[in-house]
Amino acid sequence: MRAEPDDGHDKETAVTTTMTLARETPPRFPWMPLQVRRALYGLAFTGLLGLAGCGGGDDDPPPAPPEPPASTYPHANEPIGTVREMYDGTLTPDLAVNTFRNIDRLFPTRVIAPSANPKPLPKAAKQLPAIKFTSGGKEYDIYDYLALNRVSALLILKNGEIAYETYQYGNTEKTRWMSMSVAKSITSTLIGVAIQDGLIGSLNDQVVKYVPKLAGTAYDGVTVRNVLMMASGVKWDETYTNPASDRRALLEAQISQKPGAALEVMRKLPRAAEPGSTFNYSTGETQIAGELLHGAIKKPLAQYLSEKIWSRFGMEAEANWWLDSPDGIEIGGSGISATLRDYGRFGLFFMDEGMIDGKPILPTGWVAEAGSGKTLSGGDVLPYYGYMWWVTTSGQSALDKAFYATGIFGQNIYINQKEKVVIVTWGAQSKPTGAGVIDNTAFFDAVVKALQ
């Protein structure tokens, strides 16, 4: 089954699912951990009983609650929705924006530490000129794209310099925004790093070598390459809106925050086809990718990302990554929050073949292999998907062999190595898929042409 990302038309046949925590009554002091709030309430109540017993203090006011600590994050105290509301597409526009820039409040996370020496992103001498382009038979400009696709931030880099940058809906340079499935491409990249480090032998290694708990399951006999191509042959239903779907079961496992619950969902899946023979877009596949990566590197994925890329390439701000349980394993297919420019820097890292200070972090040829179409074991061609990167199949971008990471609600990192262009979009669309009006590739092609 072919499943493509949402590009403003109905190309995303990988339908998405719902996840959210039941909303609880907002605490009186939401900045304070629950245990601390309970302790303070208990102390305050005990103190009031003591004052009542002493006499003469009836007119004394109760002690004032402590002031919340100053936060360096500009959106820390905004009201947010729940994960299920996100995936159901039932957030109001303002609440969606608040939630998408605060997803680290939905689940436990692990910090991705930045660099002490951020990589400069200077302003380009040539800024993006006015552009006009056609999508679906209609003519648009950049303002239409921002408005109709509900783009909440946009960064365009040409030769490593900023040719255009804008923040919408109250976002700033300090805002961290959700990756959604852009995280899949980052997880895939870390597997490449682990191969370069000799921690994963090759793409032909069996998954069970790194995740022994999968022995005897449908993943027994599946290779690392099969997983990266979403071609394990393991049965999977990605439908977000179906409460009985596999995607929904994985979501509920994440919501439960029980150690091992997500892996247990994957262990119970049956086989539908031979490994490598069929493409089936599966967020579960990226959970397996995260598990096998963790089994190979023997450390948290967020720590490995920081050590190998984030701190060394010069990312300027802390990012964070959802966990499957408190102090557990990172969610391989979603849940990274980072700043706009740091997503752009990741795009530059990948566009530059994974080189840092002249040293290869990725295996030779990894970028071309990961960002190009594949052939399945039976001979069927898979032109639009690489190793958890999507491949453009139309327009000038196809001729340029451009590729991109993408996530629901309008998240993208577009990479055109030929023209040295990286484009990052944040989206705050009303529904997980199908809500974008303008085709992303048409816009990307217009930008690339205007900067030539």
N, C-alpha and C positions, 0 to 999 in steps of 0.2 A: 504494500500500500504506500503510495507516494504521499508525503506530508510536507508541505512547504510553509515557510514563515509568512506571517501577515505582512503584506506590502501595500496595504491600502485598497487592494481588491480582494477577491476571495481565494487567494492562492494558499492560504493556510488551511490545509486539510487535516493538519495535526490539531484536532480540536483540543481545547484546554480544559482544565478541571477546577474544582473549587477547594480552597483551603481557608479556614479562618477559625480563630479562637472565639468562643462565645464571649460577647462583650459583657464585662462586669460593671457594676456601678462604679463610676470614677472615684478613686480614693481622694480623701481630702487633701492629702499631700502627695501627689502623684510622682514627685521627684524622689521620694524616699522609699527604700526597699520595704517590702511588706513586713518582714520580721521586725524592722526598726520601728515602723509605725505601730505595730501591735505592742511592742515593748513600751513605747512612749505613752500610748493610751493607758496601758496598765499602770505605769508610774504616776501619770496624772490623776487617775482615779484613786489610787492609793493615797496620793498626797492630799486630795480633797477630803477623803475620809478622815485623815489625820488632822487636818485643819478644823473640820467640824467637831472633832472630839476635844480639841484644845479650848474652844470657846474664845470669844473676843476677836475672832478672825473672820466673822461672818461676812464683813464688808470687803475683805481682801479679794482682789480679782484673781482668777486662776492664772497660773503661769502661762505666758505667751508661748505658742509653739515656735520651735527654732526656725530661722530664716532658711529658705532653700539655698543650696550652694550655687554660686555663680557658675553658669554653664557657658562653655566656649562654643557650643553648637547652637546656631541661631534658631533652630526649629524644635528644640528639645521639649518644650512645654505645649506644643500644639495638640489639639484633640485629634485622634486617629481612629480609623475603622478597624475591622478585623480581617483576618486572612480569608475566611469564607466569603465575606462581603467583596473582597478584592476579586476573587476568582468567579464569583457569581455575577460580577458587574453591577453591583447594587450600591455602590458608593456615590454620593453626590460629588460634583466636580471638585469643590473645595476640599472635601474630606479625602478624596482620592489623592490629590496633590500632597496633602499633609501625610497621608499614610505611606505613599511611595518614597518620601524622603525620611521616613522614620521606621523602616521595616526592621531595624535592629531592636525595636521595642516589641516586636511580635514573637520572637523566639530568642533563646540564648544565642550569643555570637562569640566569635573569637577574633581578636584584633589582628589585622594585617599591618605590621609596622612599616612606616615610610622611611625615606632616606634622610640622612642628616644633611645631604647636599642635593636639593631638588634640581632636576634637569630643567634648564631655562626653556621657555617657550616664547621666544620673542615675537613681536608683531611683524608680520610680513610687510615688505615695502608695497607689494601689490595686494590690495584688499579685494575681496569678492565684489565685482561690479554687479549692476542690476542684471537679473537673469529672467528670461521668459522661456517656458517649456510647455510641452503638451503631454497630458496624461488622460487617457480615456476619451480622447477626441476634444478635450477642452484645454484652453490655454491658462496657465497659472504663473505666478511669480513666487518669490521666497516668502512673502507675507501671507499668501494663501496657504503655502505649505505649513508655516508655523501655526496658523489659525485652524485650518481644517483638519490637520493631523494632530492637533493639540500637543505640539512640541513644547516641552517645558524647558529645554535648553538645547543649544546647537553649537557644536565646535567644528570648525573646518581647518585642517592643517595642510599646508603645502610646503614640501621640503622641510618639514619640522617646524614651521613658523605659523602663527595664527593669522589666517586670512579672513576669518569671521568667527565671532563668538557672541552669543546672546543668552541671557537667562530670563525666563518668563515665570509668571505665577509666584513671585516672591522668592524664587531661587537665587542663590548667590554663588560666588566662587567657593564658599565654605560648605555648600550643600552637598550632602551625600545622597545619591539616588540609587534606587534598586537596579540590579543587573537583569533580573529574571533570567532567561535562558542564555544570555550572554555569558553567564558563568560556565555553561557547558564548554564553550570554546576555551575558556581559561583553564578548566580542568583538563581538557584534551592537551593543551599546551604544556601543562605540568607533567603529563605522562611523557611527552617528548623530552622534557628536561630530565626526568628520571631515567630514560633510556640513555641520554647523553652521559649521565652520572654513573651508568652501569648498575643502577638499582633495579631496573627492569631489563631483562635480557634482550628481548626483541618483541615486535608486534605479534609474532607468531607464538609467543608464550601462552600457555593455558591460564585462564582466569583463576582456576582453582589453585594454581601455584602460589598466588598472593592472597587468595581468600579461601582457605581450606574448608570453611563452613559451607561452601557451595558444592563440595564434592557430593555426588549422588543426586544432584538437582538438575534441572534443565540447563543450567550453566556449565555443567560438567561437559567438556569437549569444546567449549566456546573460547576463542582466542581474544587477546587484547585488541587486535585489529577488528574482529567482528563487532566488539562493543563500540569502538570508536566510529564505526560505520553504521551503527544502529541496525546491525544485521546478525544478531545473535540467534535468531530463529525462535526465541522464547516468546510465547504468546503474551500480548499486551494490548490493552484498550486505553488509549490516551484521552478519552472523552471526559472533559472536566465536569460537565453538567450532569453526568450520569452517576448517581450515588453508588451504583454497583460496579463502577469501572475500576480497573487496576490503578489508574492514576489517583482516583479518589481514595482507594485503600492505602496507597503510599502517603497521601496527604494526611489521612487520619493517624497513621503511624507517627508522622512527624509531629502532629498536634499532641499526641499522647506523651511525647518527650520521654519515652521509655527506652533505655539503652538496648540496641539491637532490634528494635521493633521494625525499622525500615528494611533492614537486611532480611528479617523473617518474612516480610511480604514478598520479597524477591525470591526467597528460597522455595516458596510454595507454588510458584508459577509453572505451568506445564509447557511442553515444547509444541510449537506449531509448524516449524520447518527446520530443515538442516541448517547448521551454522554457516553463515556467509551467503546464503542463497536468496534471502528476502530482506528488503529494507522495510522497517516499521518504526516510525518515530516514537521514541519511548523515553520519557523522563526517568523511568526506572533504570534504563540502561546507563544513564549518567550517575545514578546512585551506585551502581556496580563499578563504574569507572572510578568514583571517589573511594570506594572500599578497596579496590585493587591497588590504587595509588597509595593509600594509607598503609596497606600491607607491605608495599615495597619500600617506602621511605622510612617507616617506623617513627613517624612524627606527624603532628597536625598539618593538614594541607595549608592552612593560613600561614603557619610558620615557614613552611617550605616555599610558598609563594613570596613571602617577604624576603627570605634569605637569598633566593635565586633571582628574583625579578624586581619586586616592589622597592626594596631598599637599594639595590645595586643600579637599577636603571634611572632612579631619581624621582620616584613618586613623592609628592610633596605632603600628602595628608594621610592620616590613619584611615584605613578602610576596615570593614569587618565582614564576617561571613557567618551565615546561619549554621547552627549545629543540630544534629538529629536528636540530641539529648544534652542535658547540662554537662559540660566538659567532654562532649562526645565527638563524633566525626562530622566534618563539614558536609553539607548538602551539595553533592557534586553537580547538580543541574540548576541551581538557583541560589539566591540569597546573599549575593555580594552587594555591599553598599560602598560607593566610592565617589570621589569628586569628578566633575566633568573632565578637567584637564588630565587627571590620572587615568581615566579611561582612554583619553587621547594618547597619553604616553604609552599605555599598553599596546595600542594600535601601532605606534611608531616602533616599539620593540619588535613586534611581529613583522612589520613591513621591512625592518632592517635585518631580517633573517635570524633574529634572536641573538644578535651580537651585542656584547657589553664591553666597552674598552678594548675592542679588538679580539675578544675571546668568545668563542661560540658557547652559548648556553643550550642551544638546541642542536640535534644531529644535522649534519650536512644534508640539505635538500628537504628538511622537514616542512618548511613553510609551503613549498610548492606541492608537496604530497598532501598535506593537511587541507590545503585550500583549493583542491581540484577534484573533479568528479571521479567516480570509481566504477569498477566493473564487478558485479556480483559473481559468485562462484559458478553459477549456471550460464554465465555469459551475458546476462542482462546488464545494460549500461545504466549507471546511476549518475547522470550528468550534473545534478544540482546539489550534491552533498559530498563532503570530504570526510575529514576526521572531526566531526562536531563543528564544522564550519560550513556555512551555506555558500554555494557557488552561483554567481550570476549567469543566467542563460539567455539574456536578451540585451539589446542595445549595445552601445559602445563599451559598456562595462564587461560584457561577455567577450568582446574582441580583445580587451585589455587584460582578460583573465583576472578580473577583480573578484573578491569574495568578501564575506561579512559574517559577523556574529549578530544574532538577533534574539530578541525576547519579546514576550507579549506586552501589550499596552504601548508599544512603539519604541522599544530600546534597540539601538543598532551601533555597531562599530564596523564601518565600511573601510576596506583597504584596497587601494589601487596602487600596486607597486610600480607599474609602468609610468604612471604620472606623478608618483610620490605624494599621493593624497590620502589622508585619513579623515573620515567624517564620523562624528559621534552625535547621535540623537538620543535625547531622553523623551519619553512619551508619557502623557497622562490621559490616554484615551479612555472612553467610557466603558468599553468592554475588552476582555482579554484579546480577542481577535476580531477582525472584520470591521473595526471602527475607523480605520484610517481611510481618508477619501482619496488622497493622491498617492500614486505609485511611487515608492521610495526610489526605485532604480531610475525612473525618469528624472527625479530631482537630483540624484547623485550624478547622473550623466551630464546634466546641465551645469552643475558646479564644476565638475572636472573640465569640461570644455571651456568654461569662462575663465579658468585659471591657467590655461595653457599659454 
